Amino acid sequence: MKHFKRTTPCWMVLLIGLFVFAGSAFAAEQTGTLTTGPATGPADGTVFDYPVAFTATADVGGVAFTLTFNKDELEFVGLTDGDVSVKDPTGFSDDPYTAGEATASDLFYQHTDAADANANGEVLIAAASATALSEGIIFNVQFKVVKADAAEGDVLSVDVAATELDNESAGYNTTNGTTVDVLGAMPDADGNFTNVFPALGTTLTGGDVTVGSTGPAEDVTGDGNINLLDLLAVIDLMGSPSPGAADVNGDGNANLLDLLAIIDKM
């Protein structure tokens, strides 16, 4: 068995083909959601995780989407594991497969930082797996706050949209662009050609980044210590639609997971 090799043409065919063919093979009968963020990012430029999660009524083998933001406020760093193992194909070659180096459930990704000379930040992200992905956080996008005068409580906008490709040499529409399906479904159990890649009508929801304190996220009160007061601060904001610093793990909620994160650091 061979392991995977990263070349731009190879991975663009693998990742983009999954989604483009999904849209053309069959009318959308299944539905899904893709949610990005929200997250809390320290004002001191420490790298933080911005979660990406999905739900779907069919098995999903990959995702493709575009994030836009103000690059004078946020800097894209990379991707890291969510609920599944993610791998950058860099360094994979055609040499014989080495046990433990990759598994069928690994999510291989490719991202393109398309920020321009102005303040427009844009990242195109695509990822695919050989097996169906489990619903939940598929990976985390890593950002850091670079806003010069960032203060705790500032809200930095991050938007999510379907990716549009307009490379004429690759066969895409240069006038209106070719829209790539956000969620790419797996083949059906029968291997029916017309249903190999059923299209998923996907609802996109984007979340912003709230600037947090410069200390560790577990120091909810910002007093320089991680103690009982931080636990009480989280408890006080449980169920709140705007948990602020009480959202220690950046999943958009103040809950038991945040309490456990604090206890782990005490």
Secondary structure, 3 states (H helix, E strand, C coil): CECCCCCHHHHHHHHHHHHHHHHHHCCCCEEEEEEECCEEEECCCCCEEEEEEEEECCCEEEEEEEEEEECCCEEEEEEEECCCCEECCCCCCCCECCCCCCCCCCEEEEEEECCCCCCEEEEEEEEEECCCCCCEEEEEEEEEECCCCCCCCCEECEEEECCEECCHHHCCCCCCCEECCCEEECCCCCCCHHHCCCEEEEEEEECCEEEECCCCCCCCCCCCCCCHHHHHHHHHCCCCCCCHHHCCCCCCCCCHHHHHHHHHHC
